[in-house]
Amino acid sequence: MKLSNRFVNHAGRAILAVLLVLLSGQAFAQTATQGERPPQPDWRKLCSENPKTKEVVCVTTRQLLATTGQVLAAVTIQEKKDSKMLLVAVPPAMLIRQGLVVKVDGGSEQAVSFSICLPNLCFGDIKITDEYIAAMKRGQNIVITATNQRAKQLNFGVSLAGFTASYDGPGEDPRKLQADQKKLQDELAERAEKARNDLIKAQQNQ
């Protein structure tokens, strides 16, 4: 799957690695037991250095999962030496022209335009300041508002619990993140298999 050159140049390789992790939520949707709420991921931080320029890019990210295990929304902070970006993601089939609105608790609303849509998620981004990061550290939730095809506004709330520790802490080993994602996927697959077996046994006993 290729992304536009504009997005690749803007986001950088580190953010692309995180997006691949986010997109893996589609696999969870295929294995999670309906009605069970999967474990909600914590805030995670990854850093990557460009071997040519030696520039370090760090991303701090968290997902919101549905009961099916599918990614409902995601919030990512991308930080370079001289800039900070807020990248938010919501499911597709939203009204593109309406854009997105992001708000930390009862703070001011930030309008965000969509930048790109992939099969599972659509993304938007804006530049943010140190003051915005400080507000996230003080806050409890960051809410993304999108408008669906019926012109109904949908709110996706992502908890800010643990954001400060993750943002201020060191970047994680990407291999650990991949291992944790695989563990979560295996747990959901095991739950789904158990549910199927229980259903078969119940039908046989009828």
N, C-alpha and C positions, 0 to 999 in steps of 0.2 A: 504494500500500500504506500503510495507516494503522497507526500504533502507538498503544498505549494512552496516555491522557493522563498516567497515573502515570509511564510510562516516559519520555515526552517531557519532562515537567517535571524528572524526575530526571536524565536524561542530558544534556539540552540540545541545541541545534542543532549544536554542533561535533561531538559524538559521533555524531549522526545522519549527518552527512556522512561520517564515517569508516566507519560501518556500511554505507553505500551502496558504498563502495570494497571492503569485505570481501565483500559480496554479489556483486560483479562477478566473484568467483572462479568462480561457476557458469558464466559464459561461457567461462572457460579450460577447464573440464571438457569442453566440447563440441568443443574444437579441439585439445587436446593429444594427442600421439601416445602411445598406451598403452605403458608401460614406460619412457618417458623421464622423468627427473626434472626438472621445470621449475626455473628459477632461484628460489631461496628469497628472498622479500622481506627487506629490511633493516628495522630499526626506523625509524619515521617519526614526525615530530612536527608537529602542526598546532595553530594557535591561532586563536581567534575572539573578537571583542569584541561584546558586546550593545550595540547603538547607543543603547538607552534607558538602561540602568543603567551602561554602561561597564565591566561586569564582563567579565574575560577568562577564557575557558576554554581550557585546552590539553589535548590528548590525544596520548599517545605510544603507538604501536601496532605490533604485528608479527603476521604470519600464518604458519601452517604449511601448506604445500601438499602434496597427494598427488601421486603420479606422473601422475595424470590432470589435474593442475592445479587440482583442486577444493580449496576451503579446508577443511582438517581441523580447525583450531583457530586461535584468535586470542587475544591478550592485549593489553589496552588499559589505560593509566593515564589517568584523567581528573582533572585538577587545577584547582581554583578557589582563590580567595584563602584560604579558610578550611577547605577539605576536599580529601581525596584519595580516589578510588575505584578499585578494581581491577575491571575488567570482563573476563570470560573468555567465550569462545564455543566450542561444540563442535557436531558434526553433530546433526541431529534423530534421533528414534527411540531416545532414551535414556530410562531410567527417571527420571521427574521427581521422584518421592518420595525417591529416593536422593540427589538433589542432586549436587554436584560437590565435589571435594577439590583444593586447590591447595597446592603445596609448592615452595619454592626449594631446590634441591639436597637436602641432608640435613636441612633445617630442619623446624620444626614444621608440621603440616598445618593448613590453614585450610578449614573447611567453608563452602561457598557454595551458596545456594539458587538455583534457576532463577527468573528474573524474567520472561522472555518468550521465546517460540519463533516464529521466522519460517520460511518454507518451506525455507531452506537452512541455517540455524544456530539454535541455542538459546543464550540468554545468561543469565549469572548475575553478580552483583556484590556486593562487600563494601567497607566502609570500611577504609582502611589508614592507617598512620602513616609518619612520616619514617623510623622504624627499619626498616619493611618495604621502603621504597625503598632504603635503605642496603644491606639484604640482597640485593636484586636487583642492585645495582651490584657487589657482591662476588661474586655467584653466576655459575654457568655455564649453568644451565638452570632454567626454571620449568615444572613438570609439572602438567598438568590431568588428573585422574582422573574418568572418568564410568563409569556402569554401563549396558550395553546391555540389550536385551530378553531376552537369554538369561542375565541376571544375571552376566555376565562383565565384569570391570573392564577398561577401556581407558585407557591412558596416552598423553597427547599432550604431547610435550616441545617447548617453544619455547626456542630458544637466546637467552641473554642477552648474547651478543657484540654489542657496539656499543650496548647500552642506555644506558650512562652518557653517552656522547657525544651521543646523540640527546636524552635527557631533559634534560641540562644545556644543550643548545644552543638556538639560536633556532628558532622554528616555521618550517616550510617554506611556500612559496607553494602553496596547494591546486591551482593550475593545473599546477604542475610534477608534483605527485603524480598528477593525472589523465593527464598526458602520459606519465609512466612506466608507468602501468597500461595505457594504450593500446599502448605500445611492446611490453610483455610479451605482451599479447593478440595483437598482430600477429605476433610471433615464433612463438608457439605455433601460430597458424593457418598460418603458412608451413611449419612443420615437419610439421603434419598433412597439408597439401596435397602436400608432397614424398613423404611416406610413402605416400599414396594413389596417386600417379603411379608410384612404384617398384613397388608391388604390381601395378598394371595392366600395366606393362611385363613384369614377371616372368611373369604369367599369359599374356601374348601370346607369350612366347618358349618356352612349354612345348610 
